[in-house]
Amino acid sequence: MATKKIYKIFTLLVFASLLMGQAEHKTKQQLMDELLAEKLEKYHKVNLRQCEEKVQKRAQAIVDSLLLEVAKVKTVDPFKRPPTPPKPTKPKVKVAKDTTDVKPLFEN
C-alpha cells in the first residue's frame, strides 16, 4: 500500500518535471512584445471605460434638465393669485340744470 503511494508521488513528480522542462524559452523581444500588448489592452480598456463614463454623465445631465423643464411646465403654482381685474370706467355725470337763484343759507 505504501509502495503504491510512493509510486504515484514519484510518477507525479516526474510528470511535473517533464512539463516544466518542456516550457518554451522566450526571447527578450518576445517578452517585451507580450508586455507591450498587455499594456495596450489595458490602455484601451481604461480609455473605453472613461469614454463611457463621460457619455453617461453628459446624457444624465441632458435627461435631468429635460425632466426639470417638463416638471416646471406641468406644475401649477397653488399660491399664484389671479390677475387684478381692470378698474371700471367712471360713468358720465349728468349735470342738472339749475334754475334757482343762489340765496345765503343763514341770514343775520
C-alpha positions in Angstrom: 0.0 0.0 0.0 2.8 2.4 0.9 4.7 1.5 -2.2 1.7 2.4 -4.4 1.6 5.9 -2.8 5.3 6.4 -3.3 5.0 5.2 -6.9 2.1 7.6 -7.5 4.0 10.5 -6.0 7.2 9.6 -7.9 5.2 9.4 -11.2 3.5 12.8 -10.5 6.9 14.4 -9.8 8.4 13.0 -12.9 5.5 14.1 -15.0 5.6 17.7 -13.5 9.3 18.0 -14.1 8.8 16.9 -17.7 6.1 19.6 -18.2 8.3 22.2 -16.7 11.3 21.2 -18.8 9.3 21.5 -22.0 8.3 25.1 -21.2 9.1 27.3 -24.1 12.0 29.7 -23.5 11.1 33.1 -24.8 13.5 35.7 -26.1 13.7 39.2 -24.6 12.0 40.6 -27.6 9.0 38.2 -27.2 8.7 39.1 -23.6 8.7 42.8 -24.4 6.1 42.3 -27.1 3.8 40.4 -24.8 4.2 43.1 -22.1 3.5 45.9 -24.7 0.4 44.0 -25.9 -0.8 43.7 -22.3 -0.2 47.4 -21.6 -2.0 48.4 -24.9 -5.0 46.2 -24.0 -5.2 47.7 -20.5 -4.9 51.2 -22.0 -7.8 50.5 -24.4 -10.0 49.2 -21.6 -9.3 52.2 -19.4 -9.9 54.6 -22.3 -13.2 52.9 -23.3 -14.4 53.0 -19.7 -13.6 56.7 -19.4 -15.4 57.5 -22.6 -18.4 55.5 -21.4 -18.4 57.4 -18.2 -18.2 60.8 -20.0 -21.1 59.8 -22.3 -23.2 58.7 -19.3 -22.6 61.9 -17.4 -23.5 64.0 -20.4 -26.6 62.0 -21.1 -27.6 62.2 -17.4 -27.2 66.0 -17.4 -29.4 66.3 -20.6 -32.1 64.0 -19.1 -32.1 65.8 -15.8 -32.5 69.2 -17.5 -35.3 67.8 -19.7 -37.1 66.4 -16.7 -36.8 69.7 -14.8 -38.2 71.6 -17.8 -41.2 69.2 -18.1 -41.8 69.5 -14.3 -41.8 73.3 -14.5 -44.2 73.4 -17.4 -46.6 70.9 -15.9 -46.7 72.2 -12.3 -49.4 74.7 -11.2 -48.4 77.2 -8.5 -51.0 76.9 -5.8 -50.1 80.3 -4.4 -50.4 82.2 -7.7 -53.1 84.8 -7.5 -55.3 85.7 -10.4 -54.6 89.0 -12.0 -56.4 92.0 -10.6 -59.4 93.0 -12.7 -59.3 96.3 -14.5 -60.9 99.3 -12.9 -64.4 100.1 -14.2 -64.8 103.2 -16.2 -66.2 106.2 -14.5 -69.8 107.0 -15.5 -70.5 110.3 -17.1 -72.2 112.6 -14.6 -75.2 114.5 -16.0 -75.2 118.0 -14.6 -78.7 119.1 -13.7 -79.7 122.4 -15.0 -80.0 124.8 -12.0 -82.6 127.5 -12.4 -83.0 128.7 -8.9 -81.2 131.8 -7.5 -78.4 131.5 -5.1 -79.5 132.6 -1.6 -77.4 132.7 1.6 -78.0 129.8 4.0 -78.1 131.9 7.2 -79.5 135.4 7.5 -78.0 137.7 10.1 
